[in-house]
Amino acid sequence: MATPAVGEDIESTCAKCGGLVWHVVVAKVGEKIAKVQCKRCHTSHRPRSTDPHMAGTAKVQKVRAAAGTSTPRAKREPAAPVLPDVEFDAAVPPRPYRASERFEVGQRVTHPTFGVGVVARSTPDGKIEVRFDAEMRTLAQARPASTLERRSVADAATFTGVSDAPQRNKG
């Protein structure tokens, strides 16, 4: 039996309507129908049928699995990250994290988002690596305060700005 071409009608189970209704073939991969559009509700989805020309569909795969003709893939658990163990003094309370302050290796810090962590490494470019419960985070440290001046309200009122509009000839 030949596979219906793109644009031809085919009977399939609709994902939205739920019944066996007529669909239009929208896309094919090789000889297999990849996508159909329901003529009743106009939704596009993968075809759901037990016809042999729709051999890649989910319903056929379930039938094959029940018959024992295919083996499911084993699920692979993601590997747990390897975090370094950092020694710290539990008697010293953790310091609140601020990017403007400097921290030493082994100090505990309290971050508003990540919680309590221990500084595992300090880099010369002003960053620290902190070990929190299940992850390492790179945070800034010893950032200088900004030297930019803020404008006052009076300055903002007199500021004319720069326009990106084209210049007009007055004359």
C-alpha contacts under 8 A as a table, 3 or more apart, distances in Angstrom:
res1	aa1	res2	aa2	distance
2	A	53	H	7.90
3	T	31	E	6.42
3	T	32	K	7.38
3	T	33	I	7.90
3	T	53	H	5.80
4	P	8	E	6.03
4	P	9	D	7.50
4	P	10	I	7.35
4	P	25	V	7.48
5	A	8	E	5.64
5	A	25	V	6.95
6	V	24	V	7.61
6	V	25	V	4.92
6	V	26	V	5.55
6	V	27	A	6.10
6	V	28	K	6.99
7	G	24	V	5.73
7	G	25	V	5.23
7	G	26	V	6.22
8	E	24	V	5.63
8	E	25	V	5.73
9	D	22	W	6.50
9	D	23	H	5.58
9	D	24	V	4.57
9	D	25	V	6.30
10	I	22	W	5.68
10	I	23	H	5.27
10	I	24	V	6.12
10	I	25	V	6.87
11	E	20	L	6.56
11	E	21	V	5.58
11	E	22	W	4.50
11	E	23	H	5.90
12	S	20	L	5.37
12	S	21	V	5.76
12	S	22	W	6.27
12	S	23	H	6.42
12	S	47	P	6.14
12	S	48	R	5.70
12	S	49	S	5.54
13	T	18	G	6.31
13	T	19	G	5.37
13	T	20	L	4.20
13	T	21	V	6.10
13	T	47	P	7.12
13	T	48	R	5.28
13	T	49	S	6.33
14	C	17	C	5.30
14	C	18	G	5.03
14	C	19	G	5.72
14	C	20	L	6.32
14	C	21	V	6.55
14	C	38	C	6.51
14	C	47	P	7.82
14	C	48	R	7.26
15	A	18	G	5.54
15	A	45	H	7.06
15	A	48	R	7.95
16	K	41	C	7.49
16	K	43	T	7.31
17	C	40	R	7.88
17	C	41	C	7.01
21	V	38	C	7.35
21	V	39	K	7.70
21	V	40	R	7.61
22	W	38	C	6.44
22	W	39	K	5.98
22	W	40	R	7.71
23	H	36	V	5.96
23	H	37	Q	5.23
23	H	38	C	4.40
23	H	39	K	5.29
24	V	36	V	5.47
24	V	37	Q	5.19
24	V	38	C	6.57
24	V	39	K	6.90
25	V	28	K	7.73
25	V	33	I	7.04
25	V	35	K	6.38
25	V	36	V	4.53
25	V	37	Q	6.58
26	V	34	A	7.72
26	V	35	K	5.39
26	V	36	V	4.98
26	V	37	Q	6.47
27	A	33	I	6.23
27	A	34	A	5.32
27	A	35	K	5.00
27	A	36	V	6.91
28	K	31	E	6.48
28	K	32	K	5.58
28	K	33	I	4.33
28	K	34	A	4.76
28	K	35	K	6.84
29	V	32	K	5.36
29	V	33	I	6.31
29	V	34	A	5.98
31	E	53	H	7.44
32	K	53	H	5.94
32	K	54	M	5.75
32	K	55	A	6.91
32	K	56	G	7.09
33	I	36	V	7.63
33	I	47	P	7.21
33	I	53	H	7.11
33	I	54	M	5.79
34	A	46	R	5.85
34	A	47	P	6.97
35	K	44	S	6.69
35	K	45	H	5.48
35	K	46	R	4.50
35	K	47	P	6.03
36	V	44	S	5.60
36	V	45	H	5.69
36	V	46	R	6.01
36	V	47	P	5.85
37	Q	42	H	5.76
37	Q	43	T	5.51
37	Q	44	S	4.26
37	Q	45	H	6.52
38	C	41	C	5.72
38	C	42	H	4.73
38	C	43	T	5.52
38	C	44	S	6.50
39	K	42	H	5.48
46	R	57	T	7.01
47	P	54	M	7.04
47	P	57	T	6.32
48	R	54	M	7.78
48	R	57	T	5.95
48	R	58	A	6.75
48	R	59	K	6.00
49	S	54	M	6.70
49	S	57	T	7.15
49	S	59	K	6.34
49	S	60	V	7.01
50	T	54	M	7.01
50	T	55	A	7.59
50	T	59	K	6.64
50	T	60	V	5.52
51	D	54	M	5.59
51	D	55	A	7.10
52	P	55	A	5.27
54	M	57	T	5.92
54	M	60	V	7.89
55	A	60	V	6.21
55	A	61	Q	7.80
56	G	60	V	6.96
56	G	61	Q	7.05
57	T	60	V	5.57
57	T	61	Q	6.38
58	A	61	Q	5.04
58	A	62	K	6.25
59	K	62	K	5.12
59	K	63	V	6.35
60	V	63	V	5.00
60	V	64	R	6.18
61	Q	64	R	5.03
61	Q	65	A	6.11
62	K	65	A	5.02
62	K	66	A	6.17
63	V	66	A	5.15
63	V	67	A	6.24
64	R	67	A	5.06
64	R	68	G	6.23
64	R	69	T	5.42
64	R	70	S	6.26
65	A	68	G	5.06
65	A	69	T	6.06
65	A	70	S	5.53
65	A	71	T	7.06
65	A	72	P	7.83
66	A	69	T	7.82
68	G	71	T	7.18
81	P	134	A	7.88
81	P	135	E	7.46
83	L	131	R	7.37
83	L	134	A	7.90
83	L	135	E	7.18
83	L	136	M	7.20
84	P	120	A	7.48
84	P	131	R	7.87
86	V	106	G	6.34
86	V	118	V	6.96
86	V	119	V	7.68
86	V	120	A	5.92
87	E	106	G	5.87
88	F	106	G	4.79
88	F	107	Q	6.29
88	F	108	R	7.18
88	F	118	V	7.30
89	D	92	V	5.75
89	D	106	G	7.59
89	D	107	Q	7.71
90	A	93	P	7.10
93	P	108	R	7.25
94	P	107	Q	7.17
94	P	108	R	4.52
94	P	109	V	4.77
94	P	110	T	5.96
94	P	116	V	7.32
95	R	107	Q	7.96
95	R	108	R	6.35
95	R	109	V	4.73
95	R	110	T	5.89
96	P	109	V	5.60
96	P	110	T	4.70
96	P	111	H	6.43
97	Y	101	E	7.73
97	Y	109	V	5.66
97	Y	110	T	5.59
97	Y	111	H	5.37
97	Y	112	P	7.91
98	R	101	E	5.62
98	R	141	Q	7.32
99	A	102	R	7.81
99	A	139	L	7.60
99	A	140	A	5.32
99	A	141	Q	4.57
99	A	142	A	6.02
99	A	143	R	5.90
100	S	141	Q	5.78
100	S	142	A	4.50
100	S	143	R	4.62
100	S	144	P	6.28
100	S	145	A	7.27
101	E	141	Q	5.72
101	E	142	A	4.72
101	E	143	R	7.25
102	R	141	Q	5.38
102	R	142	A	4.86
103	F	107	Q	6.78
103	F	119	V	7.44
103	F	122	S	7.93
103	F	128	I	7.72
103	F	141	Q	7.09
104	E	107	Q	5.76
104	E	119	V	6.79
104	E	122	S	7.05
105	V	118	V	7.71
105	V	119	V	4.96
105	V	120	A	5.52
105	V	121	R	5.73
105	V	122	S	6.54
106	G	118	V	5.90
106	G	119	V	5.29
106	G	120	A	6.36
107	Q	118	V	5.68
107	Q	119	V	5.58
108	R	116	V	6.86
108	R	117	G	5.57
108	R	118	V	4.40
108	R	119	V	6.36
109	V	116	V	5.66
109	V	117	G	5.42
109	V	118	V	6.18
109	V	119	V	7.40
110	T	114	F	7.85
110	T	115	G	5.49
110	T	116	V	4.42
110	T	117	G	6.46
111	H	114	F	5.38
111	H	115	G	4.91
111	H	116	V	6.17
111	H	117	G	7.67
112	P	115	G	6.02
114	F	117	G	7.84
114	F	132	F	6.84
115	G	132	F	7.12
116	V	132	F	6.35
116	V	133	D	7.91
117	G	130	V	5.96
117	G	131	R	5.27
117	G	132	F	4.32
117	G	133	D	7.09
118	V	130	V	5.40
118	V	131	R	5.28
118	V	132	F	6.74
119	V	122	S	7.52
119	V	128	I	6.69
119	V	129	E	5.93
119	V	130	V	4.32
119	V	131	R	6.33
120	A	128	I	7.51
120	A	129	E	5.58
120	A	130	V	5.43
120	A	131	R	6.28
121	R	128	I	5.68
121	R	129	E	5.09
121	R	130	V	7.15
122	S	126	G	7.68
122	S	127	K	6.10
122	S	128	I	4.44
122	S	129	E	6.39
123	T	126	G	6.09
123	T	127	K	5.39
123	T	128	I	6.09
124	P	127	K	7.16
126	G	140	A	6.00
126	G	141	Q	5.27
126	G	142	A	6.17
126	G	143	R	7.17
127	K	138	T	6.60
127	K	139	L	5.60
127	K	140	A	4.50
127	K	141	Q	5.42
128	I	138	T	5.66
128	I	139	L	5.33
128	I	140	A	6.23
128	I	141	Q	6.62
129	E	136	M	6.52
129	E	137	R	5.62
129	E	138	T	4.48
129	E	139	L	6.30
130	V	136	M	5.63
130	V	137	R	5.33
130	V	138	T	6.32
130	V	139	L	7.27
131	R	134	A	7.63
131	R	135	E	6.03
131	R	136	M	4.57
131	R	137	R	6.53
132	F	135	E	5.45
132	F	136	M	6.06
132	F	137	R	7.44
140	A	143	R	7.06
151	R	155	D	5.97
151	R	156	A	6.58
152	S	155	D	5.27
152	S	156	A	6.42
153	V	156	A	5.11
153	V	157	A	6.38
154	A	157	A	5.28
154	A	158	T	6.70
155	D	158	T	5.41
155	D	159	F	6.16
156	A	159	F	5.17
